[in-house]
Amino acid sequence: MRRERKFQAGAGRSLNLILWFAFSAFALVLILLFVAVQSLFVGQRYRDETLDAMKEAGARASEFLEEGDGSAVWRQLPALEEDFDVNIRFLLADGSAFDRDGKSGERYPEIAEIIADRFDAGETEAIVHSDTSLIYLKPVMLEGTRCYLYVSGSLSRIDTLESSLRWLSLASALIAIVLAFVASGFVAMLITRPVTEVTARAKELARGHFNVNARKNYFCSEISELSDALDYASSEISRADAIQKELIANVSHDFKTPLTMIKAYASMILEISGDDKEKRDTHARVIIDETDRLAALVTDVLDLSRLQAGAGAQAAAVFNLSELVYKIAARFDFLAEQGYVLETEVEEERYAFADRARIEQVVYNLVGNAVNYTGEDKRVKIRLFAASKATRLEVRDTGKGIPAENLSSIWDRYYRMQETHKRPVKGTGLGLSIVKNILILENCRYGVDSEVGKGSCFWVEFPLPPDEPPERAEEEVQ
């Protein structure tokens, strides 16, 4: 109950909502990061460009001074200030301005301290930052007097620019966030929709509706593969369900017939033949035969269930396969009285490494199947010979053959040909299915070659055993 509640709680978390939230959060972080980086970058970029302009203006003024034309400097200062949007002054060491008439003008006491600190220490230029301006200082000679080129640039416009940019970035971020939410919701829906469809089909499959078609061309290869796998699982489960229903019906029928016979003949003994020994023995023999048939059916069903569960493999050993084939063929000698002919063509000293009891069951079922389905000439041929890296067993009959479309079905449980025939060897309809499962466990290749009107040939290839002395092999057989 607790696990059920936990599952229900987990089921409430929508993948669509999770993806939408994740995409939206990611987009929001990117947008905020972009706005922050943009604000910092624009402000720093503006300061760098202002400083470059100040240095360029100072370099132009220095060129005029180096040419020795002091009057040209004074004439070009207004143009330089206008071109580079700066203020240019020449200051003395005490911070007073050096005017064109040689008199001292406006004083800059804070600059005097900077001149004393920086240039007395040997620096060739100085840059001073403040909240509202940038100042560039450089020592020069003007009209034979050592003075300092003073270039200042205003930073007041950067505050306006940053404020405008901040509001613009905020508006852009809000719009981008809304668009990101919408786009992420659409993308999340696009991703989760096929998952939802496949989940719905899986639920239908769980309810027992095996005819759902999950195969569809989705945009994502992984989801397409998932839908293909679900469609394949649906077809396999549908097939298994049909086989299970058929098995239950067939087993029920096969159980019902002998049970009915047992009951009927037991009643006859009780009511009719109790005092007549001959009749009583006949009726008792029928009961015994039907009981043996019922026991054989139960045994085969249990064997098949164990084999399909993977519990059928026993300890493998090397044994003489040639002697085993001879032994099984001899068990069918009683059919000679009914006109059946079993031809054996067996190479001597052919060995196999497998579970001997299971292989004996395989060979017996194949021979019995061939006897039951052989033609009017009642001939069955058994061959055992060396093949490429294996020992090949072939059991051939001369019956009507199997159509190509039915070849894959003959290994199924209770598969029977439509033609009626007399069965000299009793069977339960599970023989070939048991053969298939045993050979799968033993890693043997098997198959059937058949042609309508010419009979069938069932074959098995046993892998060669590891190198082992014949004496040890004989011990394993005994």
N, C-alpha and C positions, 0 to 999 in steps of 0.2 A: 504493500500500500504506500509505503514511504517512497519507494522507487517510482511508483506511478505518479505521485504528486510531484516529485522532482522532475520527471519527464514532462509533465504538463506545464510546470513552471518554465522549463527550458524552451518548450515549444512556443511560449508567448513572445520570445525574442525574434522579431522578424528580420530575416536577412536583408530585406529591402531597406528597413529602417536603419540597420547597422551600417550598410554600405552608404546610404544617404548621409548619415551623420559623419562617417569617416571622410567621405569626399568633401563635404561641406567644411569640416574642421580643417582639413588639409588646405583647401582653397583659401579659407580665412587666414590661416597662418601665413601662406604665401603673399596674400594681399597686404597684410599688416607689415610683413617684412619688407615688401617692395616700397611701401609708403615711407617707412622709417629710413631705409637706405637712400631713397630719393631725396628726402629732406636733408639728410646729412651731406649727401653728395652735392646737391645744388648749392648749399651754403658754402661748403669748402671750395667748390669750383669757382664761385663768384669771388671769393677772397684771393684765390690763386690768380685769376685773370686780372683783378685789380692790382695785385703786386707786380705782375708781369708788365702791365701798362706803366706803372710807376718806374720800374727799372728801365723800360724802353725810353720813357721821357727823360730820365736822368742821363741815359747814355747819349741821347741826342744833344742835350745841353753840354755834356762833357766834350763832345766832338767840337762844338763851337769854341769852347775854351781852349782846347788843344791847338786849334788853328790860330789862336792869339788874337782873335777879333772880339774884344769885349763888348763893343757896341752891337755886334750881330747877336750876341746872346740876349741882350735886353730887348732887341727887336723881335726875336723869335719866341720869347717866353710866352706872350699871350696866345700865339698860335699853338705852341706845344701844350699849354694848359687846356686849350679848347679841344685839340685833337685827342688827347688822352684823358680828358676829364679829371685833371689833377690840379693841385696848387704847388707852384715851384717858388722856393725862396733860397737865398744865400745867407747863411748865418755865420756869425763870428763865434769864437770859442766861448764867449760869455753868454751866448744864446740870443744876442741882438741881431736883428735883420740888417744885411748890408744892402743899402739902397743904391740906386743908379747914380745919385749925386755924391756918393761916398760917405754919406752920413748914416749913422746908426738909427734904425727905426724901431719897429715892434720887437718886444723881447719875449723869448721863450725859455724861461728859467728851467723847466723840466728837461728841455733839450740840452742845456748846458751840462746838467748832471750826466746825461747819457753820453755826451761827447767826452766828458772827462773819464767816464768809466770804460767806454768801449775803445775809443781811438788812441787814448794814452797807452792802452794795452797792446796796440799794434794791429787792431782790426782795420780792414780796408772799406768796410761798409757795415751798416747797422739797419735792422728792421725792427720797428716798434709797433706792437699791436695794442689797440685800445678798443673799447666797446663801440665807438662811433667812427673810428678811422684807422688807417694804416699809414705809417711814416717810414720813409726810406731816406737814409743819411749816407753821404759819401764825401770824403775830403777832396777839395779841388783848389786850384789857384785862380783867383779872379783879380785881374789888374794888379798883379804882384803881391796880392794879399792872400794868405792862407785862410780859407773859409770852408764851409761845409754846405754841400748841395742838399737842400731840404725839399723832399717831394712827399706830399700827403694826398691820400685818396679817401673819400668819404665812404663809409659803410652804412649810412643811414638808409639807403635804398634797399639794402639786403633785408632789413627787417620787414619792409613792406612786401618785398618779393617772397620772403619766407612765410609771411602771414597769408598772402594770397595763395601761395602754393599749398599751404597747410589746409586751407578750406577747400581748394580744388582737389587735393589728394583725398580729403575726407569724403567729399561728394563722390569722387570716382570709386573709392573703396566701398561705399555703401551700394552704389550701383553694381559694382563687380561682385559684391557679396550676394546680392539678390540674384544676379545672373548665375553665380556659382551654385547657389542653393537650387535653383531651377534646373540647371544643367546636371548637377549631381543627382538630383531626384530622377531625372530622365535616364541617366546612365545606370543608376541603381536598378530602376525598373526594367531597363533593357537587359541587364545581366541576370536579374532574379526571375524574370518571366519564364524563360525556358526551364529553370530549376523548378519553379512552381508547377509547370506543366508536367514535367517528368515525375515530380512528387505525387501529383494527382493521379497519374497513370499507375504509379507504384501502389497507391492506396486502393485503386480499383483492382489491381492484381491481388492484393492482400485479401480483398473481399471475395475472391474466387472468380472474378471476371477475367478469364484468360484470353479473351479475344481483343484486348486493348492493343492498339497500334502505337507504340512509342517512337517509332522511327520517323525522324524528321530532320531536315537540313537546317541546323542551327548555325549561328554565326561563329560559335565557339567549338573548336574541334573536340575539346574534352567533354562538353555537354552532348555533342553528337555521338561520341563514343559511349557515353553513359546511356543515352536513349537506345542506341543499338544493342548494348549489353542487356538493358531491361527488356527490349523486344525479344532478344534471343532467350532470355530467362523465361519470358512469358510463354514462348512457344515450347520450351523444354518442360516447363511446369504443366502446361496444357497436355503435352504428350504423356508425361508421367502420370497425370491425373487420369487420362484415358486408359493407360495401361493398368493403373491400379484398379479402376472400376472393372476393366475386362478381367483382370486377375481374380478379383473377388467373385465376379459372376461365374468364371470358369471353375474356380476352386469350389464354390458353393455347389455348382452342378455336379462336379466330380465327387464331392463328398455325399451329395444327396443320393446319387445312383446306387453306390454300394450299400449305403445305410438302408435304403429302401429294400434292396435285395436281401440284406441280412435280416431285416425285420420280417419280410414276407416269408422267407424260408424258415426262420425260427418259429413263426406262427404255424406254418405247415407241419413242422415237426411236432409242435405242441398239440395241434388239432387233428392231423391226418395220419402222419407216418410214425407216430411214437412207438407203435408196436410192430411196425414193418421194418426190419433191420435194413433191408436193401434200399428202400426209399429213404429211410432215415439217414443212412450213410451218404446217399446221393445229395440230399438236402444239406447235410452237414458239410460236405465237400464244397458246395457252392458258398456256404457261409465262410468257410476258411479261405477260399479263393478271393472273395470280395473283401475279407478282412486284410489279406495280404496286399490287395490292390490299394486299399485305404491306407495301410501302413506305408506302402511305397510312395504314395502321393504326399503324405505328411513328411516323410524323409526327404523327398526331393524339394519340397517347399522350404524346409529348414536348411537344407544344403544351399539352396539358391540364396536365401536370406543371409546366411553366414558369408558366402562368397562375395556378395554385393557389399557387405559391410566390411570387407577386407580381412575377415577372420578365418578365411579358408586355407591359407598357406600353412603347410606343415614343414617339418625339417626336410630339407632337400638332401639327396644322396645320389651317388652314381649307381645306375642299375643297367642291366642288359635289356635294352628296348626290344631287341629281336625276339628274345625268349618271351617277353610280355605279350607281343603281338601274336606269337604262336599259341600261347596259353589262352588268350581271349578268343581267337578263331576257333579253337577246339571246343569252346563252350557252346558254339552254334552248330555242332555236328548233328544234333538231334533234328535239325531242319532238313537234313538229307532225306528223311523219310517223307517229307512233303514236297520233294522235288527241287529244293534249293541247292545251288552250287556256290560254294565259297572258294575262290581261287586266291592263293597266297603267293606272293613273290617278294620274299623277305631276304635281304642281305644279312649275312651272319655277323655277329659281334659288333652290332651298332649299339652304342651306349648313349645314355642321356643323364643329365644332372637336374633332377626335379623331385617333387613329391611323388613317389611311385604309386601310392594308392589313388591319388588324384588323376594321374596320367592313365591308370588302368580304367578309371571311370570315363575318361575322355574317349579312349579307344573303344570301349564297350558301347557307349552311346552312339558313336559314329557308325559302327558296324550295325548295330540294331536299327538305326535310322535308315541305313542303306537297304537292309533286308526288308523293312516295312514299305519302302517306296520303289523297290526295283521293278523291272518290267515283267512281261509274261514269261520270259525265259528264266526268270528267278535266279539270275546270276549276279554275284557281287565279287568284285576284285579288290584285294588288299595288297598294297605295295609299300615296302619300306626300303629306302635306298639313300645313298649319300648324295647330298646336294652341296651347293656352295656354302661352306662354313656352317653346315647344319645337316641334320638327318631328317628326311622328308617322309611323311606318312601320307598315303593317298588311299581313300576308300571310295570306290566308284560303283555306281549302280546303273541300270539300263532302263530306268523309269521314264516318265513323260517329260522330265526336266523342269526347270524353274524359270519363269519369265524374268527378263532382266529387271523389270520394275519391282519384283518381289525378292530379289537376292538379298537386299539389306534387311528384310523383315523376317527372314527365316530364323534369325538368332533370337528373336523376341520370344517372350514367354507365351505359351499356348498358341503360337502361330501354327496353323495347319493349312495345307493345300485344299483347294475347294473340291478336288476330285475325291470321291470315296474310294477306299481300298481296304483290303483285308490286311490286318496287322498280325503277323505270326509272332512278333515279339511284343510283349506288353509294354506300354509306355504311359507316361503321365502328361506328355506335351511340354515338359520342361527340360528335356534332354539337351537340345542344342543351346538353350540359354545357359545351362550349367556348364556345358563345354566351353562356351565363350568366356564365362567368368573365370573358369579354372585357367584357361590359356592366357588370359590377361594377367592373372596373378603370377603365372610361371614365366611371363615375358616370352611367349612363343608366338610366332606369326601364324596366322590361320586364314582360311578363306574357302570359297566354293567357286568352282567353274561349272557352268551348266549351259546346256543348249536344249531348247524345247524339242521334244521328240527323240532326243539322243541320250538322255540321262544326265546325272550330276556327278561331280567329283569333289568331295570334301578333302581338304589337305591341311596338314599341320607341319611346321618346320621347327624341330627341336634344336636349340643351340648345342654345339659340341661341348661336352663336359671338360673341365680342367684336366690336365694330364694326371692320370692316376693308374697304378698298376692294375691289370685285369684281376689279380687275386683279390684285391680290396673291393673291386666292383662286384665280384661274385659273392663276397661276404655280404655286401649290402643287399643283393638280391635275395639271398637266403634269409 
